[in-house]
């Protein structure tokens, strides 16, 4: 019996992977062998692009804004070299005219976040617990359709809805509830409705994700033990969805504190938010840009501190529930 000297054809399992083909023969074989010598180096190479992206598009602008806030003037001129100072931060604390819109923004964002949670939680609960799994994605896509268009388009849609000749006023007059149009526009109501409409998705997705993960067996066991609907919600649904509540509230609060186009188009003189004050410094001469940057840093740091404290509180409550 003779043995064949021919090599059997290699199957899919014998074919080299991506890293193996990359480190094969060629002019760069030695370099790739060094770079890809271990899984840790492979992971580091894959991590380079997203890290650079985050540094350039997220962290970089924030650092530049902090740098501008510390300059005496910006942009620098040939005969006007800027120096570093803290006087722009002191202007916020010494001039009381800026405190009112700052506090209004924090209070307004907090109340708006709670309102959005109350409105969206039943929607997320219905979608996660009462819609068949094979239809959940379809309903979710229907809810996401309005968010496929830009923010400005959605704001103008809200203006058309709430205007004196808008759909809401026409419906109220047709039902005989009012004789003349109600001035919804340029009030706290129109501003609140616009921001809730813009931020609803950021509350819906975390809540839906958290509620959808709750095992149905927990509700069945609680019902067998005699727990009613309210007891099951209070003892099971709400505690196990705290992570979604925390994520959704954090996103909505941060967006509400920094939103600009919505208060400009839907708000009025009595609803001026701090983002409009910040933008005002960038709409005038360049020597006011450091003041606007300083105010932006103050709002950013305050919002991050508040959301950090809120997240820690919710994490503590969620930890107690799991215990």
C-alpha positions, 0 to 999 in steps of 0.5 A, spaced: 500 500 500 503 506 497 501 513 501 500 519 496 504 524 497 499 529 495 497 534 500 489 534 501 486 540 500 485 545 506 478 546 508 475 552 511 478 551 518 485 551 515 484 557 512 488 563 515 484 568 519 484 576 517 490 577 522 494 571 519 493 573 512 495 580 514 502 577 517 504 573 512 509 573 507 511 580 504 515 586 505 511 588 511 511 581 514 516 583 520 512 589 522 506 586 522 509 580 526 511 585 531 505 589 531 500 583 532 504 578 536 499 578 542 491 579 542 492 585 547 496 588 541 491 587 536 486 590 541 490 596 541 490 597 534 483 596 533 482 601 539 486 607 536 481 609 531 475 610 536 480 613 541 482 618 536 475 620 534 473 621 541 479 625 542 478 630 536 470 630 536 468 630 543 474 631 548 478 636 543 472 641 543 471 641 550 478 642 552 479 648 547 472 651 550 476 651 557 482 654 554 478 660 550 474 661 557 481 662 560 483 667 555 483 675 556 481 676 548 479 671 543 481 670 537 488 673 538 490 679 534 498 681 532 498 687 537 493 684 542 496 677 545 491 674 550 493 672 557 490 667 562 485 670 567 479 667 571 475 674 571 470 671 566 468 666 571 467 671 576 463 675 572 457 670 572 458 670 580 458 677 581 453 679 576 446 677 578 442 678 571 445 671 569 443 667 575 436 667 574 436 664 567 441 659 570 437 657 575 431 657 571 434 652 566 436 647 572 429 647 574 426 647 568 430 641 565 429 637 572 421 638 571 421 637 564 425 630 565 420 628 570 415 630 566 418 626 560 419 620 564 411 620 567 409 621 559 414 616 556 414 610 562 407 608 560 409 607 552 415 603 554 411 599 559 406 597 554 411 596 548 415 591 552 410 588 556 403 588 552 406 587 545 407 581 542 415 580 541 414 579 533 411 586 533 415 590 538 420 592 532 414 594 528 411 598 533 418 601 535 420 603 528 413 607 528 415 611 534 422 612 531 419 615 524 418 622 526 426 622 529 428 621 522 428 628 520 432 634 523 431 638 529 429 644 526 423 641 521 420 638 528 420 644 531 417 648 525 412 642 525 410 643 533 410 651 531 404 649 526 401 645 531 401 650 536 400 656 532 393 660 533 391 657 526 394 650 528 391 644 529 390 644 536 386 651 536 382 649 530 380 642 534 378 646 540 374 651 537 371 645 532 369 642 539 366 648 542 371 648 548 374 655 546 371 661 542 378 664 540 385 661 539 389 660 545 396 663 545 400 657 546 406 659 542 412 663 545 410 660 552 413 655 557 407 650 555 410 651 547 417 650 550 416 644 554 412 641 549 417 642 544 423 639 548 419 633 550 417 632 543 425 632 541 427 628 547 422 623 548 426 618 544 432 618 549 427 616 554 424 611 550 429 607 548 433 606 555 426 604 558 424 599 553 431 596 554 430 595 561 423 593 561 424 588 556 429 584 560 424 583 566 423 575 566 415 574 565 416 569 570 417 574 576 410 577 574 407 570 574 410 568 581 408 574 584 401 573 581 400 566 584 402 569 591 396 574 591 400 580 588 395 585 585 397 589 579 399 595 583 403 591 588 407 587 582 409 594 579 411 597 585 415 591 587 418 588 581 417 593 575 419 599 577 425 597 581 428 592 576 427 598 571 431 603 575 437 603 570 433 605 564 430 610 568 437 613 570 439 612 563 433 616 560 433 621 565 440 623 565 440 623 557 434 628 557 436 632 563 443 633 559 440 635 552 435 640 556 440 644 559 444 645 552 438 645 547 438 652 543 434 652 537 428 650 541 427 655 546 429 660 540 423 658 536 418 656 541 420 660 547 419 667 549 422 673 553 419 669 560 422 663 558 429 665 556 434 659 558 442 659 559 443 657 552 441 663 549 445 667 554 451 663 552 449 664 545 448 671 545 456 672 547 458 669 541 453 673 537 457 680 538 464 682 538 469 677 538 472 679 545 466 676 548 467 669 546 471 668 552 465 670 557 461 665 553 466 659 553 466 660 561 459 660 562 458 654 557 464 651 562 460 653 568 453 650 565 457 643 563 460 642 569 454 643 573 450 639 569 455 633 569 455 634 577 448 633 578 447 628 573 453 624 576 450 625 583 443 622 580 446 616 577 450 614 584 443 615 587 440 611 582 445 606 582 445 605 590 437 604 589 438 599 584 443 595 588 439 595 594 433 592 590 438 586 587 440 585 594 
